[in-house]
Amino acid sequence: MYLKIRAVPEAKKDLIEVLSADTWKVSVRAPAERNLANQRVIELVANKLGLEPKQIRLISGHQSSNKILSLPD
């Protein structure tokens, strides 16, 4: 299963907004450098879905705010 993410780095607080079943907006406090924001996005999504962060893969959008995550079925 794939999940589309609109990431907002350096936000005031960590927040997940569910826009539709497969599209979420994730705001993180981490800066968009050294992969910190990507790691925090994966951690928040994993916590929301009750998964381990290592079960989620970043498929595309490593350097973009639009990301696609692969989730286990």
CHARMM internal coordinates of N, CA and C (Angstrom, degrees):
IC EDIT
DIST 1 N 1 CA 1.4358
DIST 1 CA 1 C 1.5301
ANGL 1 N 1 CA 1 C 108.60
DIST 1 C 2 N 1.3232
ANGL 1 CA 1 C 2 N 115.73
DIHE 1 N 1 CA 1 C 2 N 141.92
DIST 2 N 2 CA 1.4550
ANGL 1 C 2 N 2 CA 120.79
DIHE 1 CA 1 C 2 N 2 CA -179.94
DIST 2 CA 2 C 1.5286
ANGL 2 N 2 CA 2 C 110.58
DIHE 1 C 2 N 2 CA 2 C -112.13
DIST 2 C 3 N 1.3141
ANGL 2 CA 2 C 3 N 115.16
DIHE 2 N 2 CA 2 C 3 N 146.83
DIST 3 N 3 CA 1.4590
ANGL 2 C 3 N 3 CA 122.00
DIHE 2 CA 2 C 3 N 3 CA 179.43
DIST 3 CA 3 C 1.5228
ANGL 3 N 3 CA 3 C 108.01
DIHE 2 C 3 N 3 CA 3 C -129.01
DIST 3 C 4 N 1.3345
ANGL 3 CA 3 C 4 N 116.78
DIHE 3 N 3 CA 3 C 4 N 125.04
DIST 4 N 4 CA 1.4657
ANGL 3 C 4 N 4 CA 121.48
DIHE 3 CA 3 C 4 N 4 CA 177.89
DIST 4 CA 4 C 1.5241
ANGL 4 N 4 CA 4 C 108.31
DIHE 3 C 4 N 4 CA 4 C -88.34
DIST 4 C 5 N 1.3163
ANGL 4 CA 4 C 5 N 115.77
DIHE 4 N 4 CA 4 C 5 N 131.94
DIST 5 N 5 CA 1.4614
ANGL 4 C 5 N 5 CA 122.22
DIHE 4 CA 4 C 5 N 5 CA -176.46
DIST 5 CA 5 C 1.5240
ANGL 5 N 5 CA 5 C 109.34
DIHE 4 C 5 N 5 CA 5 C -122.81
DIST 5 C 6 N 1.3134
ANGL 5 CA 5 C 6 N 115.62
DIHE 5 N 5 CA 5 C 6 N 134.59
DIST 6 N 6 CA 1.4712
ANGL 5 C 6 N 6 CA 122.17
DIHE 5 CA 5 C 6 N 6 CA 169.03
DIST 6 CA 6 C 1.5284
ANGL 6 N 6 CA 6 C 104.82
DIHE 5 C 6 N 6 CA 6 C -108.04
DIST 6 C 7 N 1.3254
ANGL 6 CA 6 C 7 N 116.93
DIHE 6 N 6 CA 6 C 7 N 105.85
DIST 7 N 7 CA 1.4608
ANGL 6 C 7 N 7 CA 122.01
DIHE 6 CA 6 C 7 N 7 CA -174.98
DIST 7 CA 7 C 1.5276
ANGL 7 N 7 CA 7 C 110.85
DIHE 6 C 7 N 7 CA 7 C -92.40
DIST 7 C 8 N 1.3331
ANGL 7 CA 7 C 8 N 115.10
DIHE 7 N 7 CA 7 C 8 N 140.00
DIST 8 N 8 CA 1.4638
ANGL 7 C 8 N 8 CA 122.26
DIHE 7 CA 7 C 8 N 8 CA 176.41
DIST 8 CA 8 C 1.5336
ANGL 8 N 8 CA 8 C 107.03
DIHE 7 C 8 N 8 CA 8 C -124.64
DIST 8 C 9 N 1.3439
ANGL 8 CA 8 C 9 N 117.58
DIHE 8 N 8 CA 8 C 9 N 98.68
DIST 9 N 9 CA 1.4708
ANGL 8 C 9 N 9 CA 119.76
DIHE 8 CA 8 C 9 N 9 CA 179.26
DIST 9 CA 9 C 1.5225
ANGL 9 N 9 CA 9 C 111.46
DIHE 8 C 9 N 9 CA 9 C -77.25
DIST 9 C 10 N 1.3189
ANGL 9 CA 9 C 10 N 115.21
DIHE 9 N 9 CA 9 C 10 N 162.34
DIST 10 N 10 CA 1.4649
ANGL 9 C 10 N 10 CA 124.16
DIHE 9 CA 9 C 10 N 10 CA 177.23
DIST 10 CA 10 C 1.5315
ANGL 10 N 10 CA 10 C 112.33
DIHE 9 C 10 N 10 CA 10 C 56.32
DIST 10 C 11 N 1.3223
ANGL 10 CA 10 C 11 N 116.66
DIHE 10 N 10 CA 10 C 11 N 39.20
DIST 11 N 11 CA 1.4644
ANGL 10 C 11 N 11 CA 121.86
DIHE 10 CA 10 C 11 N 11 CA 176.60
DIST 11 CA 11 C 1.5296
ANGL 11 N 11 CA 11 C 108.86
DIHE 10 C 11 N 11 CA 11 C -80.75
DIST 11 C 12 N 1.3109
ANGL 11 CA 11 C 12 N 115.97
DIHE 11 N 11 CA 11 C 12 N 169.26
DIST 12 N 12 CA 1.4678
ANGL 11 C 12 N 12 CA 119.91
DIHE 11 CA 11 C 12 N 12 CA 179.30
DIST 12 CA 12 C 1.5196
ANGL 12 N 12 CA 12 C 112.21
DIHE 11 C 12 N 12 CA 12 C -71.24
DIST 12 C 13 N 1.3537
ANGL 12 CA 12 C 13 N 116.81
DIHE 12 N 12 CA 12 C 13 N -30.90
DIST 13 N 13 CA 1.4601
ANGL 12 C 13 N 13 CA 119.78
DIHE 12 CA 12 C 13 N 13 CA 176.97
DIST 13 CA 13 C 1.5226
ANGL 13 N 13 CA 13 C 110.14
DIHE 12 C 13 N 13 CA 13 C -150.58
DIST 13 C 14 N 1.3257
ANGL 13 CA 13 C 14 N 116.22
DIHE 13 N 13 CA 13 C 14 N 159.33
DIST 14 N 14 CA 1.4575
ANGL 13 C 14 N 14 CA 121.68
DIHE 13 CA 13 C 14 N 14 CA 177.22
DIST 14 CA 14 C 1.5229
ANGL 14 N 14 CA 14 C 108.48
DIHE 13 C 14 N 14 CA 14 C -74.91
DIST 14 C 15 N 1.3316
ANGL 14 CA 14 C 15 N 116.21
DIHE 14 N 14 CA 14 C 15 N 129.36
DIST 15 N 15 CA 1.4564
ANGL 14 C 15 N 15 CA 120.62
DIHE 14 CA 14 C 15 N 15 CA -174.89
DIST 15 CA 15 C 1.5202
ANGL 15 N 15 CA 15 C 110.15
DIHE 14 C 15 N 15 CA 15 C -153.82
DIST 15 C 16 N 1.3311
ANGL 15 CA 15 C 16 N 116.68
DIHE 15 N 15 CA 15 C 16 N 140.21
DIST 16 N 16 CA 1.4586
ANGL 15 C 16 N 16 CA 122.28
DIHE 15 CA 15 C 16 N 16 CA 174.73
DIST 16 CA 16 C 1.5201
ANGL 16 N 16 CA 16 C 108.30
DIHE 15 C 16 N 16 CA 16 C -117.41
DIST 16 C 17 N 1.3384
ANGL 16 CA 16 C 17 N 116.06
DIHE 16 N 16 CA 16 C 17 N 127.20
DIST 17 N 17 CA 1.4629
ANGL 16 C 17 N 17 CA 122.16
DIHE 16 CA 16 C 17 N 17 CA 173.85
DIST 17 CA 17 C 1.5211
ANGL 17 N 17 CA 17 C 107.64
DIHE 16 C 17 N 17 CA 17 C -116.37
DIST 17 C 18 N 1.3228
ANGL 17 CA 17 C 18 N 117.18
DIHE 17 N 17 CA 17 C 18 N 124.01
DIST 18 N 18 CA 1.4587
ANGL 17 C 18 N 18 CA 121.57
DIHE 17 CA 17 C 18 N 18 CA 178.26
DIST 18 CA 18 C 1.5235
ANGL 18 N 18 CA 18 C 107.37
DIHE 17 C 18 N 18 CA 18 C -88.47
DIST 18 C 19 N 1.3411
ANGL 18 CA 18 C 19 N 116.47
DIHE 18 N 18 CA 18 C 19 N 111.01
DIST 19 N 19 CA 1.4548
ANGL 18 C 19 N 19 CA 121.28
DIHE 18 CA 18 C 19 N 19 CA -179.16
DIST 19 CA 19 C 1.5281
ANGL 19 N 19 CA 19 C 111.60
DIHE 18 C 19 N 19 CA 19 C -85.66
DIST 19 C 20 N 1.3315
ANGL 19 CA 19 C 20 N 116.66
DIHE 19 N 19 CA 19 C 20 N -37.81
DIST 20 N 20 CA 1.4661
ANGL 19 C 20 N 20 CA 122.99
DIHE 19 CA 19 C 20 N 20 CA 174.07
DIST 20 CA 20 C 1.5212
ANGL 20 N 20 CA 20 C 107.13
DIHE 19 C 20 N 20 CA 20 C -154.94
DIST 20 C 21 N 1.3150
ANGL 20 CA 20 C 21 N 116.67
DIHE 20 N 20 CA 20 C 21 N -176.01
DIST 21 N 21 CA 1.4664
ANGL 20 C 21 N 21 CA 119.98
DIHE 20 CA 20 C 21 N 21 CA -175.88
DIST 21 CA 21 C 1.5278
ANGL 21 N 21 CA 21 C 112.61
DIHE 20 C 21 N 21 CA 21 C -60.56
DIST 21 C 22 N 1.3276
ANGL 21 CA 21 C 22 N 117.46
DIHE 21 N 21 CA 21 C 22 N -33.45
DIST 22 N 22 CA 1.4664
ANGL 21 C 22 N 22 CA 119.48
DIHE 21 CA 21 C 22 N 22 CA -177.54
DIST 22 CA 22 C 1.5284
ANGL 22 N 22 CA 22 C 113.29
DIHE 21 C 22 N 22 CA 22 C -119.96
DIST 22 C 23 N 1.3254
ANGL 22 CA 22 C 23 N 118.24
DIHE 22 N 22 CA 22 C 23 N 13.57
DIST 23 N 23 CA 1.4653
ANGL 22 C 23 N 23 CA 121.98
DIHE 22 CA 22 C 23 N 23 CA 179.87
DIST 23 CA 23 C 1.5274
ANGL 23 N 23 CA 23 C 109.86
DIHE 22 C 23 N 23 CA 23 C -132.77
DIST 23 C 24 N 1.3350
ANGL 23 CA 23 C 24 N 115.32
DIHE 23 N 23 CA 23 C 24 N 122.74
DIST 24 N 24 CA 1.4559
ANGL 23 C 24 N 24 CA 121.71
DIHE 23 CA 23 C 24 N 24 CA -179.91
DIST 24 CA 24 C 1.5148
ANGL 24 N 24 CA 24 C 109.83
DIHE 23 C 24 N 24 CA 24 C -127.11
DIST 24 C 25 N 1.3357
ANGL 24 CA 24 C 25 N 115.61
DIHE 24 N 24 CA 24 C 25 N 150.97
DIST 25 N 25 CA 1.4621
ANGL 24 C 25 N 25 CA 121.89
DIHE 24 CA 24 C 25 N 25 CA 170.69
DIST 25 CA 25 C 1.5241
ANGL 25 N 25 CA 25 C 106.73
DIHE 24 C 25 N 25 CA 25 C -109.19
DIST 25 C 26 N 1.3231
ANGL 25 CA 25 C 26 N 116.02
DIHE 25 N 25 CA 25 C 26 N 123.04
DIST 26 N 26 CA 1.4676
ANGL 25 C 26 N 26 CA 121.41
DIHE 25 CA 25 C 26 N 26 CA -176.24
DIST 26 CA 26 C 1.5275
ANGL 26 N 26 CA 26 C 109.05
DIHE 25 C 26 N 26 CA 26 C -120.85
DIST 26 C 27 N 1.3212
ANGL 26 CA 26 C 27 N 115.73
DIHE 26 N 26 CA 26 C 27 N 116.73
DIST 27 N 27 CA 1.4640
ANGL 26 C 27 N 27 CA 121.91
DIHE 26 CA 26 C 27 N 27 CA 176.48
DIST 27 CA 27 C 1.5252
ANGL 27 N 27 CA 27 C 108.23
DIHE 26 C 27 N 27 CA 27 C -100.26
DIST 27 C 28 N 1.3292
ANGL 27 CA 27 C 28 N 115.86
DIHE 27 N 27 CA 27 C 28 N 132.30
DIST 28 N 28 CA 1.4684
ANGL 27 C 28 N 28 CA 120.61
DIHE 27 CA 27 C 28 N 28 CA -179.16
DIST 28 CA 28 C 1.5259
ANGL 28 N 28 CA 28 C 109.61
DIHE 27 C 28 N 28 CA 28 C -130.20
DIST 28 C 29 N 1.3163
ANGL 28 CA 28 C 29 N 115.81
DIHE 28 N 28 CA 28 C 29 N 150.06
DIST 29 N 29 CA 1.4610
ANGL 28 C 29 N 29 CA 121.35
DIHE 28 CA 28 C 29 N 29 CA 178.72
DIST 29 CA 29 C 1.5243
ANGL 29 N 29 CA 29 C 111.96
DIHE 28 C 29 N 29 CA 29 C -78.87
DIST 29 C 30 N 1.3009
ANGL 29 CA 29 C 30 N 117.26
DIHE 29 N 29 CA 29 C 30 N -19.13
DIST 30 N 30 CA 1.4651
ANGL 29 C 30 N 30 CA 121.93
DIHE 29 CA 29 C 30 N 30 CA -176.28
DIST 30 CA 30 C 1.5308
ANGL 30 N 30 CA 30 C 110.63
DIHE 29 C 30 N 30 CA 30 C -67.96
DIST 30 C 31 N 1.3246
ANGL 30 CA 30 C 31 N 116.92
DIHE 30 N 30 CA 30 C 31 N 146.10
DIST 31 N 31 CA 1.4697
ANGL 30 C 31 N 31 CA 120.11
DIHE 30 CA 30 C 31 N 31 CA 177.92
DIST 31 CA 31 C 1.5254
ANGL 31 N 31 CA 31 C 111.17
DIHE 30 C 31 N 31 CA 31 C -75.78
DIST 31 C 32 N 1.3108
ANGL 31 CA 31 C 32 N 115.51
DIHE 31 N 31 CA 31 C 32 N 157.85
DIST 32 N 32 CA 1.4627
ANGL 31 C 32 N 32 CA 121.51
DIHE 31 CA 31 C 32 N 32 CA -179.99
DIST 32 CA 32 C 1.5293
ANGL 32 N 32 CA 32 C 110.36
DIHE 31 C 32 N 32 CA 32 C -86.51
DIST 32 C 33 N 1.3000
ANGL 32 CA 32 C 33 N 116.29
DIHE 32 N 32 CA 32 C 33 N 60.32
DIST 33 N 33 CA 1.4646
ANGL 32 C 33 N 33 CA 121.99
DIHE 32 CA 32 C 33 N 33 CA 178.04
DIST 33 CA 33 C 1.5151
ANGL 33 N 33 CA 33 C 109.13
DIHE 32 C 33 N 33 CA 33 C -147.50
DIST 33 C 34 N 1.3333
ANGL 33 CA 33 C 34 N 115.26
DIHE 33 N 33 CA 33 C 34 N 150.14
DIST 34 N 34 CA 1.4675
ANGL 33 C 34 N 34 CA 122.51
DIHE 33 CA 33 C 34 N 34 CA 179.64
DIST 34 CA 34 C 1.5381
ANGL 34 N 34 CA 34 C 111.92
DIHE 33 C 34 N 34 CA 34 C 53.87
DIST 34 C 35 N 1.3360
ANGL 34 CA 34 C 35 N 117.31
DIHE 34 N 34 CA 34 C 35 N 31.75
DIST 35 N 35 CA 1.4633
ANGL 34 C 35 N 35 CA 123.00
DIHE 34 CA 34 C 35 N 35 CA 175.73
DIST 35 CA 35 C 1.5312
ANGL 35 N 35 CA 35 C 113.78
DIHE 34 C 35 N 35 CA 35 C 65.39
DIST 35 C 36 N 1.3232
ANGL 35 CA 35 C 36 N 118.17
DIHE 35 N 35 CA 35 C 36 N 13.28
DIST 36 N 36 CA 1.4591
ANGL 35 C 36 N 36 CA 121.25
DIHE 35 CA 35 C 36 N 36 CA -176.97
DIST 36 CA 36 C 1.5230
ANGL 36 N 36 CA 36 C 112.19
DIHE 35 C 36 N 36 CA 36 C -66.75
DIST 36 C 37 N 1.3236
ANGL 36 CA 36 C 37 N 117.44
DIHE 36 N 36 CA 36 C 37 N -43.58
DIST 37 N 37 CA 1.4715
ANGL 36 C 37 N 37 CA 120.40
DIHE 36 CA 36 C 37 N 37 CA -179.26
DIST 37 CA 37 C 1.5318
ANGL 37 N 37 CA 37 C 110.61
DIHE 36 C 37 N 37 CA 37 C -66.04
DIST 37 C 38 N 1.3265
ANGL 37 CA 37 C 38 N 117.47
DIHE 37 N 37 CA 37 C 38 N -40.92
DIST 38 N 38 CA 1.4686
ANGL 37 C 38 N 38 CA 120.25
DIHE 37 CA 37 C 38 N 38 CA 178.94
DIST 38 CA 38 C 1.5276
ANGL 38 N 38 CA 38 C 111.25
DIHE 37 C 38 N 38 CA 38 C -61.54
DIST 38 C 39 N 1.3102
ANGL 38 CA 38 C 39 N 116.65
DIHE 38 N 38 CA 38 C 39 N -43.65
DIST 39 N 39 CA 1.4628
ANGL 38 C 39 N 39 CA 120.23
DIHE 38 CA 38 C 39 N 39 CA 179.50
DIST 39 CA 39 C 1.5198
ANGL 39 N 39 CA 39 C 111.37
DIHE 38 C 39 N 39 CA 39 C -63.39
DIST 39 C 40 N 1.3226
ANGL 39 CA 39 C 40 N 117.17
DIHE 39 N 39 CA 39 C 40 N -39.94
DIST 40 N 40 CA 1.4649
ANGL 39 C 40 N 40 CA 120.62
DIHE 39 CA 39 C 40 N 40 CA -179.68
DIST 40 CA 40 C 1.5256
ANGL 40 N 40 CA 40 C 110.99
DIHE 39 C 40 N 40 CA 40 C -69.69
DIST 40 C 41 N 1.3231
ANGL 40 CA 40 C 41 N 118.08
DIHE 40 N 40 CA 40 C 41 N -37.72
DIST 41 N 41 CA 1.4711
ANGL 40 C 41 N 41 CA 121.35
DIHE 40 CA 40 C 41 N 41 CA 175.70
DIST 41 CA 41 C 1.5247
ANGL 41 N 41 CA 41 C 109.88
DIHE 40 C 41 N 41 CA 41 C -59.49
DIST 41 C 42 N 1.3180
ANGL 41 CA 41 C 42 N 116.83
DIHE 41 N 41 CA 41 C 42 N -45.59
DIST 42 N 42 CA 1.4691
ANGL 41 C 42 N 42 CA 120.97
DIHE 41 CA 41 C 42 N 42 CA -179.84
DIST 42 CA 42 C 1.5228
ANGL 42 N 42 CA 42 C 110.37
DIHE 41 C 42 N 42 CA 42 C -64.08
DIST 42 C 43 N 1.3333
ANGL 42 CA 42 C 43 N 117.76
DIHE 42 N 42 CA 42 C 43 N -40.72
DIST 43 N 43 CA 1.4709
ANGL 42 C 43 N 43 CA 120.57
DIHE 42 CA 42 C 43 N 43 CA 178.54
DIST 43 CA 43 C 1.5280
ANGL 43 N 43 CA 43 C 111.45
DIHE 42 C 43 N 43 CA 43 C -62.34
DIST 43 C 44 N 1.3312
ANGL 43 CA 43 C 44 N 117.65
DIHE 43 N 43 CA 43 C 44 N -44.36
DIST 44 N 44 CA 1.4648
ANGL 43 C 44 N 44 CA 120.78
DIHE 43 CA 43 C 44 N 44 CA -179.20
DIST 44 CA 44 C 1.5238
ANGL 44 N 44 CA 44 C 111.88
DIHE 43 C 44 N 44 CA 44 C -65.61
DIST 44 C 45 N 1.3258
ANGL 44 CA 44 C 45 N 116.51
DIHE 44 N 44 CA 44 C 45 N -43.06
DIST 45 N 45 CA 1.4698
ANGL 44 C 45 N 45 CA 120.32
DIHE 44 CA 44 C 45 N 45 CA 178.98
DIST 45 CA 45 C 1.5234
ANGL 45 N 45 CA 45 C 109.88
DIHE 44 C 45 N 45 CA 45 C -64.20
DIST 45 C 46 N 1.3203
ANGL 45 CA 45 C 46 N 117.28
DIHE 45 N 45 CA 45 C 46 N -41.85
DIST 46 N 46 CA 1.4635
ANGL 45 C 46 N 46 CA 120.71
DIHE 45 CA 45 C 46 N 46 CA 179.00
DIST 46 CA 46 C 1.5242
ANGL 46 N 46 CA 46 C 111.06
DIHE 45 C 46 N 46 CA 46 C -61.84
DIST 46 C 47 N 1.3202
ANGL 46 CA 46 C 47 N 117.40
DIHE 46 N 46 CA 46 C 47 N -44.12
DIST 47 N 47 CA 1.4633
ANGL 46 C 47 N 47 CA 120.62
DIHE 46 CA 46 C 47 N 47 CA 178.80
DIST 47 CA 47 C 1.5203
ANGL 47 N 47 CA 47 C 111.46
DIHE 46 C 47 N 47 CA 47 C -63.02
DIST 47 C 48 N 1.3296
ANGL 47 CA 47 C 48 N 116.91
DIHE 47 N 47 CA 47 C 48 N -41.00
DIST 48 N 48 CA 1.4743
ANGL 47 C 48 N 48 CA 121.52
DIHE 47 CA 47 C 48 N 48 CA -179.42
DIST 48 CA 48 C 1.5364
ANGL 48 N 48 CA 48 C 111.25
DIHE 47 C 48 N 48 CA 48 C -64.24
DIST 48 C 49 N 1.3444
ANGL 48 CA 48 C 49 N 116.28
DIHE 48 N 48 CA 48 C 49 N -37.27
DIST 49 N 49 CA 1.4631
ANGL 48 C 49 N 49 CA 120.79
DIHE 48 CA 48 C 49 N 49 CA -176.94
DIST 49 CA 49 C 1.5250
ANGL 49 N 49 CA 49 C 113.42
DIHE 48 C 49 N 49 CA 49 C -93.46
DIST 49 C 50 N 1.3277
ANGL 49 CA 49 C 50 N 118.00
DIHE 49 N 49 CA 49 C 50 N -4.51
DIST 50 N 50 CA 1.4537
ANGL 49 C 50 N 50 CA 121.20
DIHE 49 CA 49 C 50 N 50 CA -179.06
DIST 50 CA 50 C 1.5168
ANGL 50 N 50 CA 50 C 113.00
DIHE 49 C 50 N 50 CA 50 C 73.08
DIST 50 C 51 N 1.3228
ANGL 50 CA 50 C 51 N 116.53
DIHE 50 N 50 CA 50 C 51 N 34.71
DIST 51 N 51 CA 1.4614
ANGL 50 C 51 N 51 CA 122.50
DIHE 50 CA 50 C 51 N 51 CA 179.68
DIST 51 CA 51 C 1.5195
ANGL 51 N 51 CA 51 C 110.36
DIHE 50 C 51 N 51 CA 51 C -115.01
DIST 51 C 52 N 1.3171
ANGL 51 CA 51 C 52 N 115.47
DIHE 51 N 51 CA 51 C 52 N 168.16
DIST 52 N 52 CA 1.4645
ANGL 51 C 52 N 52 CA 121.51
DIHE 51 CA 51 C 52 N 52 CA 171.31
DIST 52 CA 52 C 1.5268
ANGL 52 N 52 CA 52 C 107.83
DIHE 51 C 52 N 52 CA 52 C -85.33
DIST 52 C 53 N 1.3278
ANGL 52 CA 52 C 53 N 118.61
DIHE 52 N 52 CA 52 C 53 N 141.87
DIST 53 N 53 CA 1.4700
ANGL 52 C 53 N 53 CA 120.07
DIHE 52 CA 52 C 53 N 53 CA 179.36
DIST 53 CA 53 C 1.5289
ANGL 53 N 53 CA 53 C 113.59
DIHE 52 C 53 N 53 CA 53 C -56.85
DIST 53 C 54 N 1.3278
ANGL 53 CA 53 C 54 N 118.07
DIHE 53 N 53 CA 53 C 54 N -30.48
DIST 54 N 54 CA 1.4642
ANGL 53 C 54 N 54 CA 119.75
DIHE 53 CA 53 C 54 N 54 CA -179.03
DIST 54 CA 54 C 1.5311
ANGL 54 N 54 CA 54 C 112.46
DIHE 53 C 54 N 54 CA 54 C -72.17
DIST 54 C 55 N 1.3339
ANGL 54 CA 54 C 55 N 118.45
DIHE 54 N 54 CA 54 C 55 N -10.45
DIST 55 N 55 CA 1.4552
ANGL 54 C 55 N 55 CA 121.80
DIHE 54 CA 54 C 55 N 55 CA 177.23
DIST 55 CA 55 C 1.5256
ANGL 55 N 55 CA 55 C 112.19
DIHE 54 C 55 N 55 CA 55 C -83.47
DIST 55 C 56 N 1.3219
ANGL 55 CA 55 C 56 N 117.67
DIHE 55 N 55 CA 55 C 56 N -10.55
DIST 56 N 56 CA 1.4555
ANGL 55 C 56 N 56 CA 122.83
DIHE 55 CA 55 C 56 N 56 CA -176.70
DIST 56 CA 56 C 1.5228
ANGL 56 N 56 CA 56 C 109.16
DIHE 55 C 56 N 56 CA 56 C -107.02
DIST 56 C 57 N 1.3441
ANGL 56 CA 56 C 57 N 115.79
DIHE 56 N 56 CA 56 C 57 N 131.97
DIST 57 N 57 CA 1.4681
ANGL 56 C 57 N 57 CA 121.02
DIHE 56 CA 56 C 57 N 57 CA 179.10
DIST 57 CA 57 C 1.5115
ANGL 57 N 57 CA 57 C 110.33
DIHE 56 C 57 N 57 CA 57 C -115.32
DIST 57 C 58 N 1.3102
ANGL 57 CA 57 C 58 N 115.91
DIHE 57 N 57 CA 57 C 58 N 138.90
DIST 58 N 58 CA 1.4595
ANGL 57 C 58 N 58 CA 122.04
DIHE 57 CA 57 C 58 N 58 CA 174.42
DIST 58 CA 58 C 1.5277
ANGL 58 N 58 CA 58 C 107.04
DIHE 57 C 58 N 58 CA 58 C -85.94
DIST 58 C 59 N 1.3269
ANGL 58 CA 58 C 59 N 116.59
DIHE 58 N 58 CA 58 C 59 N 109.22
DIST 59 N 59 CA 1.4636
ANGL 58 C 59 N 59 CA 121.64
DIHE 58 CA 58 C 59 N 59 CA -175.94
DIST 59 CA 59 C 1.5254
ANGL 59 N 59 CA 59 C 111.20
DIHE 58 C 59 N 59 CA 59 C -81.80
DIST 59 C 60 N 1.3395
ANGL 59 CA 59 C 60 N 116.97
DIHE 59 N 59 CA 59 C 60 N -49.10
DIST 60 N 60 CA 1.4608
ANGL 59 C 60 N 60 CA 120.19
DIHE 59 CA 59 C 60 N 60 CA 179.20
DIST 60 CA 60 C 1.5231
ANGL 60 N 60 CA 60 C 109.32
DIHE 59 C 60 N 60 CA 60 C -145.59
DIST 60 C 61 N 1.3339
ANGL 60 CA 60 C 61 N 115.14
DIHE 60 N 60 CA 60 C 61 N 160.26
DIST 61 N 61 CA 1.4514
ANGL 60 C 61 N 61 CA 120.92
DIHE 60 CA 60 C 61 N 61 CA 178.69
DIST 61 CA 61 C 1.5106
ANGL 61 N 61 CA 61 C 113.92
DIHE 60 C 61 N 61 CA 61 C 94.38
DIST 61 C 62 N 1.3264
ANGL 61 CA 61 C 62 N 116.69
DIHE 61 N 61 CA 61 C 62 N 30.48
DIST 62 N 62 CA 1.4625
ANGL 61 C 62 N 62 CA 119.93
DIHE 61 CA 61 C 62 N 62 CA -178.98
DIST 62 CA 62 C 1.5315
ANGL 62 N 62 CA 62 C 111.78
DIHE 61 C 62 N 62 CA 62 C -59.34
DIST 62 C 63 N 1.3234
ANGL 62 CA 62 C 63 N 117.24
DIHE 62 N 62 CA 62 C 63 N -35.21
DIST 63 N 63 CA 1.4697
ANGL 62 C 63 N 63 CA 120.82
DIHE 62 CA 62 C 63 N 63 CA -178.79
DIST 63 CA 63 C 1.5244
ANGL 63 N 63 CA 63 C 111.67
DIHE 62 C 63 N 63 CA 63 C -118.55
DIST 63 C 64 N 1.3276
ANGL 63 CA 63 C 64 N 116.41
DIHE 63 N 63 CA 63 C 64 N 20.80
DIST 64 N 64 CA 1.4546
ANGL 63 C 64 N 64 CA 121.89
DIHE 63 CA 63 C 64 N 64 CA -179.00
DIST 64 CA 64 C 1.5219
ANGL 64 N 64 CA 64 C 109.80
DIHE 63 C 64 N 64 CA 64 C -123.85
DIST 64 C 65 N 1.3159
ANGL 64 CA 64 C 65 N 116.53
DIHE 64 N 64 CA 64 C 65 N 160.72
DIST 65 N 65 CA 1.4602
ANGL 64 C 65 N 65 CA 118.74
DIHE 64 CA 64 C 65 N 65 CA 176.41
DIST 65 CA 65 C 1.5302
ANGL 65 N 65 CA 65 C 111.38
DIHE 64 C 65 N 65 CA 65 C -82.15
DIST 65 C 66 N 1.3273
ANGL 65 CA 65 C 66 N 117.58
DIHE 65 N 65 CA 65 C 66 N -15.85
DIST 66 N 66 CA 1.4681
ANGL 65 C 66 N 66 CA 121.79
DIHE 65 CA 65 C 66 N 66 CA 174.76
DIST 66 CA 66 C 1.5148
ANGL 66 N 66 CA 66 C 108.14
DIHE 65 C 66 N 66 CA 66 C -95.39
DIST 66 C 67 N 1.3246
ANGL 66 CA 66 C 67 N 115.94
DIHE 66 N 66 CA 66 C 67 N 118.06
DIST 67 N 67 CA 1.4596
ANGL 66 C 67 N 67 CA 121.26
DIHE 66 CA 66 C 67 N 67 CA -174.40
DIST 67 CA 67 C 1.5213
ANGL 67 N 67 CA 67 C 110.59
DIHE 66 C 67 N 67 CA 67 C -126.03
DIST 67 C 68 N 1.3238
ANGL 67 CA 67 C 68 N 115.96
DIHE 67 N 67 CA 67 C 68 N 156.88
DIST 68 N 68 CA 1.4561
ANGL 67 C 68 N 68 CA 122.16
DIHE 67 CA 67 C 68 N 68 CA 172.24
DIST 68 CA 68 C 1.5116
ANGL 68 N 68 CA 68 C 107.21
DIHE 67 C 68 N 68 CA 68 C -125.39
DIST 68 C 69 N 1.3541
ANGL 68 CA 68 C 69 N 115.23
DIHE 68 N 68 CA 68 C 69 N 124.12
DIST 69 N 69 CA 1.4595
ANGL 68 C 69 N 69 CA 121.35
DIHE 68 CA 68 C 69 N 69 CA 178.95
DIST 69 CA 69 C 1.5098
ANGL 69 N 69 CA 69 C 109.17
DIHE 68 C 69 N 69 CA 69 C -108.14
DIST 69 C 70 N 1.3154
ANGL 69 CA 69 C 70 N 115.81
DIHE 69 N 69 CA 69 C 70 N 142.96
DIST 70 N 70 CA 1.4550
ANGL 69 C 70 N 70 CA 121.95
DIHE 69 CA 69 C 70 N 70 CA 174.94
DIST 70 CA 70 C 1.5227
ANGL 70 N 70 CA 70 C 108.39
DIHE 69 C 70 N 70 CA 70 C -100.58
DIST 70 C 71 N 1.3421
ANGL 70 CA 70 C 71 N 115.86
DIHE 70 N 70 CA 70 C 71 N 125.87
DIST 71 N 71 CA 1.4605
ANGL 70 C 71 N 71 CA 122.03
DIHE 70 CA 70 C 71 N 71 CA -179.69
DIST 71 CA 71 C 1.5191
ANGL 71 N 71 CA 71 C 109.17
DIHE 70 C 71 N 71 CA 71 C -111.71
DIST 71 C 72 N 1.3348
ANGL 71 CA 71 C 72 N 117.74
DIHE 71 N 71 CA 71 C 72 N 151.94
DIST 72 N 72 CA 1.4619
ANGL 71 C 72 N 72 CA 119.10
DIHE 71 CA 71 C 72 N 72 CA 176.25
DIST 72 CA 72 C 1.5342
ANGL 72 N 72 CA 72 C 110.43
DIHE 71 C 72 N 72 CA 72 C -68.24
DIST 72 C 73 N 1.3314
ANGL 72 CA 72 C 73 N 116.50
DIHE 72 N 72 CA 72 C 73 N 149.09
DIST 73 N 73 CA 1.4736
ANGL 72 C 73 N 73 CA 120.31
DIHE 72 CA 72 C 73 N 73 CA -178.23
DIST 73 CA 73 C 1.4915
ANGL 73 N 73 CA 73 C 113.33
DIHE 72 C 73 N 73 CA 73 C -74.70
END
COOR INIT
IC SEED 1 N 1 CA 1 C
IC BUILD
